[in-house]
Structure formats: C-alpha cells, structure tokens
Amino acid sequence: MIPSFRPALCAALSCLLALPALAATVEVHVTGVAAGKGKVNVAVCDQARFLKQCAYAGSVPAREGDNTIAIRGVPPGSWAVLAYQDENENDELDRNLIGIPRENYGFSRDARGKFGPPSFEDAAIAVREDGAATVAAVKLH
C-alpha cells in the first residue's frame, strides 16, 4: 500500500500561504536640518495612526543638511512618513499657544496642509511586498 502524499502536500502549501509578506526598510532622507541642534525624529504611520502613536520610528543626531534614518521591519502597504528636528530633545514637536509648530517638520512627498497637517493620502508612500527598500524624502520647513 502506497501512502497518500496529498494531505502532507496540502499542509505544506497551507504553511507557505500563511507566511507573512516580507517586511521592508524605509530609508528616510531628511533635508533642511540645522547644524548641531538636537536630533531628527522620524515616524512611519499607517492611516489609522497617522499623527498619533505611529508603529515605526527612529532618530539620529541632527547634522546640518541631509540626514538619513533607516526604519526597518515595515510591512507592505500604504504608509506616511513624518519627520521633525527635535532641537531640545524632548521627543515632542513643540508648538506655540495656538498649536503652530516651533520646530521644523515635514512629511513624505513634501505634503503640506492648508490650515494644519496634510491628509494621509497626500503624504502616503507605497512599501512594496517584495521587501525591497523604499526611499522617502522629507524636507523640513
């Protein structure tokens, strides 16, 4: 009697289909950084947490000009990137009494809002399913 391989094959295929998509690195290139003032903080957010507690974040000491921060483990999908220069290193985007940011900030795709932050859709970038690195440029204003 020859054993049937069909159940084993089905089980193996089920395991392969259940594997998560490859996570990727988002390389954030931040420009417009002032020399030696604090650090540059970056966050990568999905639509549900945009401008709230983002799932992925990183920072580097502020260097004048261009700064690159690699955010690893970002799943494929639509994400928005925001960055700011945290001059006093309190891990908050400082604002004045009426809510206008005191520290330079920016969003992916150079998205800007008219009276407040841009929409998620204006800042959204695509992280691919193949795990390839995604580059996001953010200019601080």
N, C-alpha and C positions, 0 to 999 in steps of 0.2 A: 504494500500500500504506500503510495507517494503522498507525503503531507502537502496540504494546500498552503501556498505562499500568499494567497490573496489577503487573508486577514493581516499578516505581517506587513505586506506592501501598503495596505490602506492605513495602518497605524503609522508607518514611517512617513507617508505623504501628509498625514494629519499633523505630525510634529513639524514638518517643514513649513506647512502653511501657517502654523501658529507662531513662527518666529517673527519677532518684531522687525520693522523696516530699519535699515541702517541709520544710526544717528550720525549727524554731521557736525563739522566745526563751522561756526560763523566767524569769519575774520572781519572785525570791525576796524575800519581805518578812520580815525578821528582827526580832523584838521581844525585849525583855528585855536589851538591850545596856547595859553600864555605861559611863559617860562617860569619854571620853579614854583608854581602856586598849587600846592595840594596834590590832588590826584584826579585822574579821569575815571569816572564810573560809567559802566555800560550795562544795559539790561536788554534782554531779548524776551519779548512778550507775545503770548497768543492773544487772540481777540478778547477772550473772556477776562483776562487780567491786564489788559492794556492800561497803562497809567496807574496801576495798582501794585500789588506784590507780584512781580514778574518771576517766572520759573527759572530763568537763567541769568546770571550776572557775573561781572568781573571788573577788575580795576587795575590800573597801572599808575606809577608815579607820573605826574604831569611833566612832560618835556615840551619845550617850545616847538611849534609846528605840527608835524604829523606824529600820531601815536597809534599803535596797533594793539588791539586786545583780541585774543582768541577765546571764543566761548565754545566749549566742547560739549558733545552729547545732546545736541539739539535735534529732536525728531523732525522728519519731513513734514512740510505743511507751510502754512502762511504765518509769518512772524513779523513783528515790527521791532525796530531797534531804536533805543533812545540812549543818549549819552549826555553827560554834563561834567564840567570841571568843578570838582568839589574843593574849592580853594581853602576852606577851613577844616576839611576832612571830618565833617560830622555825619557823613553818609546821607545827607538830605540836600535836595535842591532848595536852597534858601530863597525865600520870597519876601517882598515888602508887605506892607499892611493891606494892600488891595490885591495881593496874590500874584503880582508880576515877579518873575524870577530875577534874583540878584546875581546869579551865577550863569555863565554861558552854557547853553544847552543846544541840542539839535536832535533830529530824527532821521532815520533812514529815508532814502530817496529825497532828501532835503525838504521833507514835508513840513508845511507851516500852516497853522490855523489863522483865521482872520481875527477872532477875538478869543484866544485861548489855544489849547493844543490842537494839532491836526487830528483828523479821523484815523482810525486804524487802517482803513483801506488806502488812504493817501501815503502812509508810511510802510505798508506791507511789502515784504520781500518773500520770495519762494525759496524754501530749503528743499533740495531735491531728495528723492528717495534712494539714490544710488550711493549716498554717503559722501559725495564729493563736497569739498569746502565751498561755502558760499561767502562772497565778499559783499560787505555792506559799507558804504561810505556815509559818514556823518560829519557835517560841517557845523561847528559850534558858532552860535550867534550871541 
